[in-house]
């Protein structure tokens, strides 16, 4: 007996299709601008992977007679516009997107039931791992890796013996542990990428409302970056690199306002997931409270983004459950 796709599987497939449609139509712009052959090969790999993933999602949807998302078209990208990013930033971008993809595909695999859907997300993880490793290797060779700092190895395993292990705002704070360092480095790297991306969008957005919205986001993630790096500096650990210098001064948009807003909404949802994970992993109270506060700020910004999308008719809504009460009332 054929098993119908459940709501989780539809959500995972629909989101995967939408995200990769953005890449299919935007990647040719980066390929058109790229002068570095090694980086170009990474960008070409990213396009091949997105085409593979979208083809497989749409095959499953067509077999189920499920309507395909509209997504994006060639009209959302203007290929022959001035360079907006350095080749190095394009490399960083596709490494970051692969990093985010591994998290999302892992969750999609864990929340899917049907064997063909699980096989598909296993395939997605395999493809995305290839992109992540190849792009990370090239970043490493170019000296562009924002890696975590090293710490002295402990002499022995130790146990926490008092509540001082949790102390944050008041009292003597213990040094950061490696789990907290990992979360601060990981999220500062993400905030640095978001700052550069939002700054670039603020230069090219078509309306004043969007330019101001992107500037607000850039300032917000800049503050997040400073919170994370200041906590690292307290323990004499190095700060992470920033990427604003990898953005040119072009004001000519290569992407539609709709595409830019969708990308920022997708990026914002990833940050909510990252911050939620950090809250669960960090033991020091002050760090957990920082992430809680910054998560609330990010959620408010994401809501503003959704309102802009809805107002402009750009918000393609995910499939919904049936409004049973309305059916009964409207008979």
N, C-alpha and C positions, 0 to 999 in steps of 0.2 A: 504493500500500500504506500502510495506517495505521501510523504509528510510535508505539510504546508510550512512555508517559512514563518517563523514566529516573530514577534515584535522586536526582540533583541537582534535577530539576524537581519531583519529589514533595516533597522537603525544602523547597524554596522556596515552593511552593504551600501546603503544610501549615502552615508557620510563619506565612506571610502570613495565612492564614485564622484561626489561633488568635489572633494579635495583634489583628486587626481585630474579632474577636468580643468581645474585652474592651472595645474602644472602643464598639461598638454598644450594649452593655448598660450601660456606665458613663456615657457622654456624657449621657443624659437627666437624670442627677442634676445635672450641671453646668448644663444648660439650665434645670432647675427652680430652681436657686439664683441664676442670673445676673440682675443688675439692670441692667447696662450693655448697651444695645442694640447698640453696635458690637461689643463682645466676644461677645455672644450670636450675632451673625451668623457669627463665626469658628467658634464651637462647632457651630452648625448645619451649616456647611460641612464640618467634620470628620466629623460623623455621616453626611452624604450621601456623602462619599468612602468611609468604611468600609463603608457599605451597598453601594455600587457594587462595591468590591473583593471583599467576601465573596460577593456574587451571582455575580460572574464566576468566582471560584475554584470555587464549588460547582457551577456549570454545567460546568466542565471535568471535575471529579471525577465528576459524574453521567454524563457522556458516556463516561467510562472505566470506569464501574461500580466506582469506587473509594470505599470507605467514608468518610463525612464525619466529621471530628472532632466530639466531643461539645461541647467548649468550655465555654460558660457559658450561663446562662439568666437570666430576670428575677428568680429567687430569689436571685441573687448581688448584687443591688443593692436598697437601701432608699431610695426616692426622697424620702420626706417626713421627712428627718432634718435636724437643725440644720446650718447652714453650717459647713463645715470649712475652706474656702479662700476667699480674696478673689477677686473677678473678675479682678484683675490676674494672680494666680497661675494661674488657669484659662487665660488668654491665653498666659502663658509656657509652660504645660504643652503646649498644642497646637502651639506653635511648636517646642518641644523634640522632641516626638514626630514632627513633620514632618521636622525635621533628621535624626533617627535613621532615619526611613523612607526618606529619600533615599539614605542609605548602604546600607541593607539591600536596597532595590529595585535599586540599581545593581549590587550584587553578584549578586543573583538574576538580573538580565538577563544579566550576564557569564557565569554558570554554567548557563544554560539553552540548549537546542539547538533544540527544536521551534519552528517559526515562530509558532504561535498562542500559545505560552507567552511567547516573546519579545515579541510584540505586547502581551500582557497586562501584562507588567512595564514596557514602555515607557509604556503607559497609566497604570500606577500612579505612575510617575515624574512624568508630566505633571500628574496630579491633586494629588500631594503637593507639587510645586513651587508650584502655585497656592495651596495652604494655607500653605506656608512663606512665600511672598512677602506674602500678605495679612496674615498674623499678624505678620510682621516689620515691615511698614509701620506697622501699628497700634502695635506696641511702640515704634517709633521716634517716632511722633507723640506718644506718652504719656511719652517720656523714660525708657523702661524697658529700652532696648537695652544689653546688656552687651558693648559693642564692644571691639575690640583697641585698644591705645594707638597713637598716631602716633609716628614717629621721624623725625629729620632725613634728608633724601634724601642719598645718597652723591654725591660729585662725579664719580666715574668707576667703571667696573667694576674689581673687584680679584680677585686670586688668592691662595689660601693658600700661604705659602712655607715653613712649618715645622710640626712636629708640635704646636706650641702651639695650633693651631686645634682640636685634639681634647682638650686638657687639661681635666680636670674636678676631681678631688678634690685633686690636688697641683699646686703651681706657680701662676703667675698665670693666672687664668681670663680669657679674652676675654669681651667683652659678648655677650649673647644675640643670635643672628641672627634674622631675621624668621620663618624656618621654625620655630625653637624657640619664639619668642614666640607664634606662631599656635597651636602645640600646647599650650602652657601656658595660654593664655587659653581655648581651646576646652575643655580638660579641666577647668579650674577652674570654668568656667560649668556644665559637666555635674555636677561634684561638688557645687556649691552647690544645684542642683536636687535631686539625690539626697538631700542632707542634709535639706532641707525636707520632701520626700516621706516619707522614713523617719521623721522626727520626727512627722509627722501620723499615720502608721500606728501608731507606738508609743503614741499617745494612745487609739486606738480598737480595737486588736486584742482579740479575745475571750479569748485565753488568756495567762497569764503568760509562757509559753515564747515566744510570738510577740512580746509586748511587749519582752521582753529581747533577742530576736533583732533587732528593728528598732532598738532603742537602740544595740546593737553596731554595726549598719550605719551609723547616723547618726554615731557617733563615728569609725568608720573613714573614711568619706568626708569628714568634717570634717578629719581629719588629712591626707588627700590634698589637700584644698583649701588647707590651710596650706602644704604642701610646694610646690605650684604658685605660690601667691601670694608666698611668701618668695623664690623664685627671681626672680620679676618685680621684687620690691622691691629686691633686690641691685643692680639696674641702674636704680633710681629710676623704675620703671614702675608705674603704678597697679594696685591690686588690683581684683578683680571684686566685684560686689554679691552679697549673700546674700539668702535669701528666707524665713527662718524667721518674720519678722514678718508674712508673708502667710498664715500658718496661724492659725486661731482656737484657742480653748481647749476646743472641743467634744470630748467623749469618747464620743459616740454614733456607731457605725460606719455609714457609708452603703454599705460594700462588705463582702462576705463575706471571711473569712480566706483562703479559697482564691484569690479574685480578687486580693487584695493580694499574696499570695505569688507568684502568677504574674507580676504586674506587676514585682515586684522581681527575679525571675529574668530576665525579658526585659531589664530595665534593666541588670542585672549583665552579661549577655552582650554588650550594646552596649559597656560599659566595657572588657571584655576586648579587643574589636576596636579601640576607640579607643587603648588603651594600646599594643597591638601595633603599630599604625600609627605612633605617636609614637616607639617604640623604633627603627623603621626609618628615621625621618626626622631625628631629632635627632643632631647630630654630637658635641656635647660629652659626654664620657664620663659625667660625673656625672648629667646629665639622663637619659641612656639607662638608667643603673643605677637611678635613682629610679623610672622607669616600670616597669622589670623587677620591682623589689621590690613596688611597689603593684599590679602585675598579679597577682603571686602571692598577695597578700592578698585581692584581689578574687575570684580563682579559689577560694580556700579558703572564702570567705563564700558563694559561689555553690554550692559543694558542700554546705555546711550547709543552704542553702535547699532544695536537691534532696532531702536526707535528710528534712527536715521535711515536704515535699510527699508523699514516698513513704509516710512513717509515717502520715500522715493520709488516705491514699487519694486525694490530689488530683492526682497526677502522671499526666497523660495522655501515654503514651509515643509518640514518633514511630514511623512504620512502620519495621520492621526487615528485614534480609536473612534468608533462610531459614537455620536452624541445621542445616546439612547433616550435621554429625557426629552430632548428636542423632538425626536421622532414621535414620541407618545403625545407631546403637547400639540404638535402641528397636524395631527391626523384630521 
